[in-house]
Amino acid sequence: MDEKYSALFTPWKIGNVEIKNRIVQCSMGGTSLFGWMEPNHLDKEAAYFLLNRAQDGVGLILPGMQCVRDQMGIPGRHWLYQNDKLFKDLKEYMVEFHKTGAKLFIQLAAGMGRSMAINGWMSKVHENNFLNKLLSPIVDVQLSCASCSPTPNRWDENIISHELTVSQIKEMVEAFGLTAKRLREAGVDGVEIHAVHEGYLLDQFTMKNWNFRTDQYGGSFENRFRFPVEIVQCIKRMAGKDFPVSLRYSVVSKTKGWGKGALPYEEDFEEFGRDMEESERAVKYLSDAGYDMFNCDNGTYDAWYWAHPPQYMPDNCNLKYVEHIKKFTDKPVVCAGRMDPVAGAQAVAEGKLDGVAIARQNLVDHEWVHKIMEGRQDEIKPCIRCHNGCFNMSKFKGTPNLQSMDDSLHLARCALNPTTMQHNKYKIVPTRKPKKIAVIGGGIGGMESAIVLTQRGHHPVIFEKSGELGGLFLTASAMSFKENDKDLIAWYIREVEKLGIEVHLNSEVTDFGTLKGFDEIIVATGSVPRTMPGIKNFDKTINFTQLLKDKQPVGDKVLFIGGGQSSCEAAYDLILQGKHPIIVEYAPDLIAAQATCLANTSFLRDAMEYHKVPVYLEHTVSAIADDGKSVVVRSNKTGDTFTVECDDIVNGVGFVPTPLGGKNAKGVHRVGDCVAIGNLRTVIWRAWDVAMKL
């Protein structure tokens, strides 16, 4: 093992519980041991996943958040502690889990409050008292969204959260104690309270701009923090003073207002939530109240990119804040948020941190800890912070949570690794009849297909028309903040070489007839930019590959036709270069699409606003000047037109599939964007769907 990682593999203690190393798997939505959006039970898929991460070498495992009140439970049995079978099954599971040497803390939550990811049907139920009462034995939407005070829901601003009563708070506090007692009896090593963190329910109580109560749970600092204090005191009373209780804690909120976050380099703003001065006081107050560890990051759902950092956020974005707050408590402190293991190890070695919390990397590469221990860190498949599989809760102006029902039930999947939390559906099964298979296209879809086929025992051959592997992802990874994407391409190329997969570069296949001696053909030819011939002089535009990969020189004012994710990312890259982009978008918001996480989209929207990018929503480009230096923009609402001057124009209207051959050609299979335009998740999962059947 490289010495720079050594501090990660030293023991430490939380209370009286010793953890074998400093690596902590943070809780992720969808990895709850007790079910996610189903009635509470010991979830076999989550149990398998978490046990495997312990076997891989993670020191402390934190399963996904679990509310102490079962929101999708058996009628008449709402509280987690009432589920006898669950705790019986859990006790048996913990015997097997402890054989790994890892420790497990269950993360318990009071609820989401105004952060509850309201979708369309939930909005209807919440607004209709009759429907809510009718469904309340199964799911009480109004109670699920209840907060400290009447406040607008983050996902549907028209929904105003109901105020929790004092009796409801007291009942919930007792439920934390009773649940923790049963968890300890089942062999669980500790609990983590979620959370004075990320703008969830307990966090909403602690903040002046969200808590307008006039009773004992509002007003003064002590009153606002009363709820989390009563919880830890009740747990210590019922489960034992020596039973460890961690707190998921946001050091600072990085929030400017309702639905508005602060960018990582933005300092000139007034904190709407918790600032550092109050945090210094709060962490000591909560420590004195009985919390044994602080698992920290920053942010709220209004500044979600701090708690779930996309690729636009810097590595270790929360570290300096967590290192500072450690000075104000004598309890262990852990940092989460794009943590680089090398930087984390250094902080531990210097005594600035006690543990390094890493979540999404555990989804991508299930053996990453062992690879570090064995000096094989170059084999680790990198997380690219895309959120396409693990947390694709999306929203744009005028919509609630747009996540599909299937995705709501199945969070914590991974765009890059379909086997995560789906190990029975996606697994490598050796073939009994090895075949020689042509793979047309050397992008991510083609390489993934070839890798899976090789692992199954087939003999794939990749034909790539260009001189390098990577396909359109070479363009996507060309931006300055896409270092993880570049690492992913490098990982794929190494895997292809390591597996000895035959590759033919500069070999364009235009006719299946030229492929002789192959048993099957996989088409992974991807997509090409969509054109708009109805727009005069559209040929004056440049495409993303020319702008990003080929680095075609452009002027200061670059106008994007289309405000999707690709345009906004490219525009942000230009901003970082000191240029001044302009965006014209047909929809009522930027990135008005499903399946792109709000953590990603809200960063880009906030960035465009902060940098004063001219954005023309609900407008279209109707014509381009002959010299390509201006466009005519038309309002979708009024039909009025006006001219916008620019130096260059980028085609950002999307892509179209480029399938090869007929749809039903025998022995021909298609993967990736040549089937339908999607994202990396659809590309990779389609590759597995095809490769597993051959």
N, C-alpha and C positions, 0 to 999 in steps of 0.2 A: 504494500500500500504506500502511496505517495505520502510523505511526511506532512504535506500541507493539509491533509484531511485528518490527521491523527487526533486532534482535539475533539472531533465528533464522536470518537469511540472511547470516551472516558465516562465512568459512571457518575451519577449525581442523585440527589434526593429531592422528593417533593414530600414534605413532612417526614414521616418515617419510612416511606416507600422508596426503595432504591430503583433507579432506572439504569439499564445496562449501558446505554449510550445517549448521546445528545440529540438524536434524530427523532422528531415528533411528527407523526402523521396527523395533520389537522382534520377536523370534521369537514365533510363535504356533503351537500344536499344529495340524497339518494343512497348514501352508505349507512343509513341507520340500521342497527341490528334489529330494530323492532318494527320494520316496515316504514314506508315513506308516506304514501297517500292511501294506504290500505289500513284495515283494522290491525291493531298492534298484534305482533306475533314475532317469533324468532325467524328473521328473514334468512333463508338458506343461502341465497346468492351473496348477500352482504357478509354473512358469516364466513363463507368460503373466501371471499376477497380479503377480508380483514385478517383472517388466519394466515393466508398466504403472505400478506405484507409483514406480519410478525415473523414468519418463517424466513422471509427475505432479509431480515435484520433490523427492521425499524424498532426502536427502543420503546416508545410510547405510542399506542394506537388510540385515536379518538374517533369513534364511529360518528356517523352523521347525527345532526341535531335531532332530539326527540322531545316533543312537548310533554309535560307531565299530565296534560289532559289529552286523551285520545280523541282527535278531531274526526276520525272516520271509524268509530268503534261500534261495538255491539250496543244496541239500544238499552239504556238503563245502566250501562257500565262505562263511565266516561274517563275514569282516572287510571293511569298506567299501573299504579300499585295494586289495583284490583284484579289484575290478570294473572291468576295463579299459574296457569300452564306456561305462560311466557317465562316466568322466573324459574320454574322447574327446568325448562329447556335451557335457559341461560346458565344455570348451575352446571349442567352436564357439559355445555360448550366451554365454560371457563377452565375446566379440568384439562381439556385438550389444548386450549389456548396457552395456558401457563407452561406447557411443555416446551414452548419456544423460547422462554426466558424473557419475553416481552411483557409489558404491563398494559392494562386496558382501563381507561376512564370513560364512562358513559357521559355524553354531553346532554344535559337536561335544559329545557327551555320553558319560559313562561308563555311564549308566543311571539307572533310577528307584529301585531298591532297594525299600524298604518303601512308597514312594509309587506304585508301579506300580498302575494302576487295574484291579485284579482284578475280572473279572466272573464270572458263574456258571460257565461252562464252564472258565475258567482256574482257578477254585478247585478244581474236580474234578480237573483235570490235575495241579495243584500237589500235591494230597494223595495222588496215586497215582503212586508211583515208576515203575511199569510203563508207565502211559500217558505220563508225562513222557519216559521213555527212548525210547518208540516215536515220539513226535512231535518229539523234540529235533533231528533233522536239519532240521526246518522252523521250529519255535519251541520254545525251551527255557524253559518257564514258570518253573521253579525258578531258573535263572540270571538270568532277567529280573527276578526279585524279590529276588535276592541282595543283601545289604547288608554293612555293616562288621561287624555282630554280629546274633545272632538277636533280631529285634524284630517286634512285631505290625504287619501290613500296615494301612495307613490305611483301606483300603476294605473289607477283610474281616479283622477282628481275630483270627479263628481261624487265619489263615495266618501262620506265623512265618517270616520271611525266613532263608534260609540264609546262612552267613558265607562271604564271598569268601576264597579262599586267597591266600597271598602270591604264588604263581606266577600265579594268575589276574590279580592286580593288576598284576604286572610285564608280563604279556602285553598287558594293556589299555593301560598307559602307552606301550609301544612302538607300539601301534596308533595312538595319537594322533599320534605323531611321523611315522609312515609316511603316515598320511592327510593330515596338514597339508602334507607335502612334495608329495604328488600334487595337492593343491588349489592350491598355489602354482604348480606347473608348468602347471596348467589355466587360470591367469590370475586366480584368486580373490585378492582384495586383503588378506585376513586371516582369522583364525578367532576365534571366541568360544567359550570353554569353559563348558559348562553342567554342573554349576554348584556353587559354594559358595553355594547359592541355593535357596530355596523348599522345603528339606527333601528334595532329590533325593539321589542316591547320594553324591556328593562332600561334600555338606552333612552327611549322616549321619555320615561319617567325622570331620568337624571338631567334632562336639558331644559333650560329656561324657556327657549323658544318653541318647545313642543308641550311642555307641562304647564297648564294654566289652572291647576287645582288649587283650592283654598283650604283643603283639609290637611291631615297629617302627612299626606303623600305629595304635597306640592308647596311651592314657595321657597323656603330656605334650602340651603345646601343639604342640611341633614335630612330634611323632609323628602327632597328629591331622590336622595340615595337610600331612603328607608327600605324600599322594596328589596333591592339586592342584599342589603344588610340583614333584614329579617330572614331571608332565604338561607344564608350561610349559617346564621345562628340556629335556625330550626334544624338544619342538617346535622350540625355538630351536636345538638341536643338529642336527636333521635338516632343518628347513625354512629355517634361516638366522636369525641373530640379529636381522636387520632385518625379519623377517616379523611383523607385528603380531598380538598375542594379547590379546584382551579377556577379561574374566572376568565372567560373570553372577553378581552378588553380592547377597546379602541382608544389609543392614547389621545389623539386629536381627531376631530370630525372632518376637517378639510371641506367644510360645507358652507356655501355662501348664502343659501336660501332654499326654498322649496324647489327641489328638482335641479339644483345648481351646485356643482362641485368646483373645487379649486384645483387647477392644474399643478403638476409637481414643481414647476418653477415659478408659480404664482405666490407672491408674498403680500401683495398690496390689497388685501381683502379683510373684511371684518368677519370673524368666525361666527357662524350662525349656531353652531353646536357647542362642543366642548373644546376650549382652547387649552394651551399647554399650562397656563397658570392654574386653572381649575383642575387639570389632570394631575398635576403634582400633588395637590391637596387630596384629590379623590383616591389616588392609588395608595397613599398612606392610610387614609380613612378606611378603605376597604380591606387593606392588609390587617389593620388593627381589629377589624370586625371579625376576622377569622379566615379569610381566603389564604390558601397556601401556595398559590402560583398565579401568575398573570401571563396569559397567552395572548400576545398583543399584535395589533396592526393599527391601521387608521381607517377613517372613512365612515360613511353612512350609505344607505341606499340612494341618497341624493348625490353622493360622491362615490359611487359604487366602484369606480376604477381603482380606488385605494385598497379596498378589501379584496377585490378580485382583479388584480392588475392585468390588463391586456398587454400586448407586445409594445404598445406605445409608451408604457410606463417604464422607467429605468429599473434595472436590477436592484434588489435590496432597497426598494423605495421607502420602506418603513423603518429601516434599521437605525438611522440616527435618532429618530424619535423614541424608539424603544430603548436604545442605549441611554438616552437622557433620563427616561422615566425610571430606569433601574436604580438611579441614585436616590430615589425617594421611597424605596421599600427594601426590607431585608429578606423578602421572599424571592424564590426563583422567578426569572423573567424569560419568556420565549418570544421570538420574533417570527412572524409570517409575512408573506408577500413577495413573490419573485426572489426568494432567497437563493443566492448562489452558495453551494456548499463550501466553497473555498473561503468566501468572505465570512460565512457563518462560523466556520472552524476558527478563523482568525479572531473573531469577536469573542468566542468562547475561551480561546487560549489567553486572551487579554483580560478576561474577567468582566467583559462588557455585556455578556449574554450568558444564559445558562442552557438554553436549548434552541435548536433550529427547527422551525416548523415548515414542513414541505407537504403540499397536498397533491397538486395535479401531476407532478412527476411520478407519483405512485400509480397513477392511472395509465400513464404512457408506457413506462418500462417497469415491469414487475420485479426485475432483478437488479435495479440500479444500485442498491446499497451493496450487494455482493460484488458487483462490478467494481465499485470503488475499493472495497476491501481487498480485492484480488488484483488491483492495478490495471483493470480493464475499462477505465472510465471513458476511453475513446469509443467504446462499444455501446454507450448509453444512448438510447433513442431520446432526443430532446423534446421537451414540451414546448410548444410554440405559442401558448397562451391564447388560443383561438376561441375557446369556449364553445366550439361547435358541437361537442358531444357531452361535455360535463355540465354545462350550465347555459343552455341556449334560450334563456328567458328573455324575450325580445319585446320591444315597445317602440312606437313612434307616436307623434302628436295625434291626439284624438282616439287612441286605442288603449285597451287594457293590456295585460300580458297576452302575447300572441302565441305563446308556446302551445303546441298541439297537445291533446290529451295524452297521447302515447308518450310524448317526451316529458310531460308533467309527472307521469308515473315512473319514468325511467331516466332520472338524472344520474350523474356520476358515470356515464359511459364515456368513451374516449374516441375522438375523431381519428386518432392515429393508431389506436389499438382496439379493434372490435371485441377482443376476448374479455376486456374489462367489464366486470359485472354481467357478463353474458357467456360464461365459460362453457356452458353446455351447447349453446347455439353456434358459437364460433370456436372451433378448436382444430388443430392440425391432426388430420387422420391420414396415415400413410395409405397411398394408393396400392391396389393389388395389380393394376395394369398401367405401368409407366407409359406415358405418351410423349411424343415430340410435339411441342406446341409453339406456334409462331405468335409472338406478341408484337403487334404493330403500334409503335409509339413508345418512347422512352421517358414519358413524364412520370408523375407520381403514381398514376393508375397503372401504367405499364410495368413499372418497377415493382410495385406492391404485388401485382399479379404474378410476376416472375419469381419473386421471393417465396410467396406462399406455395406456388406450384413446385418449386425446387424442394422446399421443406417437406412436401408430401411425396416426393420421389419422382416427379415428372422432369422433363428436360425442355425447359423453355428457351427460346431464342428471341432476343429483342432486336427489332429493326427500328432505328430512329433516323428520321430524314435529316436532322441537323447534325452538327458536329459534336454535340454534347448531350448528356442525359439531364433531365429536369423538366423539359417541356415548358408550359406556361408558368409553372411555379418559379422558374428562373426570373421571370418578370416580376412576379409577386414578391420575391425575396430581395429584389434589388434596392429597395428603399433603405435608408440609413438606420431605421429602427427595427429592421427585420433580420437581425443577426441570428435569432433562433431558427428562422426559416432557412437561412444559409446553412446553418449547422445540420438541419434536417436533410437537405439535399446531399450534403457531404456524407451523412450517415447512410443514406440510401446507396450512394455510389460505392462506399466501402462494403456494404452488405452484398451488393451485386458482385463485386470483385471477390469477396471472401467465399461466397457460395459457388464461384466459378461459372456464373451464368454467362452464356455466349451473347455478345453484343455486337451488332453491326451498325456503326455510325455512318452518317451521310448515305443512308440507304432508304430511300422513299419507296414505299409499296403503294402502288396505285391500282393494282389488279391482283386478286387472289390467285389468278392463274400462274403468276410468277413464283408462287410459293410451292415448291415441290417437296414431297416426302414428309409433310406435316400431318399429324392426326387431327389437330384442332387449331383454330385460329382465334386469338383474342384481339379485338380492335380497341385500342386506347388512344385514338387520334385527337381527342380533346375538342377544343372549340376555337373559333376565330371571332374577332370583333364584329359586332353587328354594324351594318351600314344603314344610313338614312338617305337614300337617293332623292327623297322628296324635299330635302333641304338643299336649297341652291348652294353650290360650291362646297358640298360636304367633303369632297376630295381634298380640300385644303386642310382638313384636320390631320392630326397625328394620333397614333394609337399608344396604348400603355407600354408596349414593348419598345417602341421607338423612344418614348420619353424616359422610361425607367431603366430598362436593361441596356439599350443601345446608347443611352445618354446623349440623345440628339439635343443640341443646344437650343434653348428657348429663352425668350425675353423675360422681362420682369412680370408682366401681367399675362397670366396663362388662364384662359377660360375653359372650364370643363362643361361639356354638354352632358348633363346627368349628374345627380348627386348621390349615387350609391356608395357602397363601402369602398370600392376600388378608387372612385374619384376622390372621396374624402381622404383616403390614405395618401394618395398621390399628392393631393393639395397640401396635406400636412407636411409631407416630405419637402415640398417647395417652400413652405413657410420656414422650415428649419434651415433652408438655404438662404433665407432673406428675401425671397420673392413674394409676389402678391397675387395669389390665385383668385379666381372668380368662379362661382358655381351657379348654373341655371338648372333647376330641377322641376320636373312636371308635378311631383307629388307634394302634399302639404308639409313634408318634413324631409330632412336628410336621412338617408339609409332607411327608407320606408319599406322594409322587407321583414319577413319572418325568418327565424332561425339564426339571427345575429344578436348576440347577447347585449343586453342593455349596458353592461360594464364597458363593452367596446364602443358601442354607438354613442353613449353619453359622453365619453371622452372626446370623440371626434366632433360632436356637436358643440360641446363646451369650448373646444379648441378653436373652431371656426368663429365662434362668438367672441372669444377673448382676443383673437388676433384680427378682429374686425374684417373678416373676409366678406365681401359682398355676396350674399346668397339670395337668389331670386327663386323663392318657392312658388309653386303653382304657376310656373312660367315655362314657355318652350322657346327654343331657337327656331325661327322660321326661315332665316336666310343668313348666309355668310357672304361678306363682301368679296369682290374679285381678288383683292390683295391679301385676303385672309387676316386682316387687321381689325375687323369689327364684326359684330353680329347684330341681327335684328331679333329682338326678344319680344314675345307676345304674351300678354296676361291671359291665363286660362279663364279668369273670372269675367273680365271686362272686354277682352279682345283688343285692348289698347296695345300699341307697339312702340318701341323705343330702341335706340341704338346703344350698344355697349362696346367701347373701344378695348382692344387687347393687342398683345404681341403675338400670341400663338393660341391655337384652339386644340383641345384634346377630345377625342371621341370617347365619351364615358357612358354610352347608351347601352352597354352590356355586350353579351357574347351569344353566339349561336352554335349548336353542336355541328361537328363535322364528321358524321359517320361515314364509313367506307363500305361499299357494297350494298346489296339488297337486305331488307329487314329479316328475311327468313332463310338466308343462305345456310345450307347444312354445314354443321361443324363450326359455325362462326358465332362468337359471343362478344358482346360489347360491355365495356366498363367505363366509368368516369363521365366526363362532360360530353362525350360524343353520344351518350344516351339522353341526357338532359342536364341543363346547367344547374350546378349545385355548389357545394363547397368541399373542403378536403375530407370531411366526414363521408359525404356521399360517394366521393371518388374511391376512397379506401375501402369502405364497407361494400361497395359494388364489386370491387376487385375480389374480395373474400367470397362474396356470394357466388361468383362465377368459378373462382379457382377451387373452391371446396367441392364443387359438383363434378369436376372433370376427372 
